[in-house]
């Protein structure tokens, strides 16, 4: 009887260890790839904006996904105290619940500029 209890405890212990290990690996593997820029990058203004802007060196970018056209989508996070001046964005049925309007990011001297 004592032998069965020990075996049951070991089975329970190893199951719990496996569950914790699996959850930890899943969390680690799902983290986005991060990269820190070495130089200032040029941000193309949105449609109708003839200006360009700069992303400072040392900005951390988070990889989202690569697209079939040969470019990749990255995220950057910024702190802002309060709420910036803004216009509300209305989602229409054609947006299917999500509206993403990315702008282009270029390295200085990029021929695409």
Buried (B, 14 or more C-beta within 10 A) or exposed (E): EEEEEEEEEEEEEEEEEEEEEEEEEEEEEEEEEEEEBEEBBBBBEEEEEEEEEEBEEEBEBBEBEEEEEEEEEBEEEEEEEEEEEEEEEEEEEEEEEEEEEEEBBBEEEEEEE
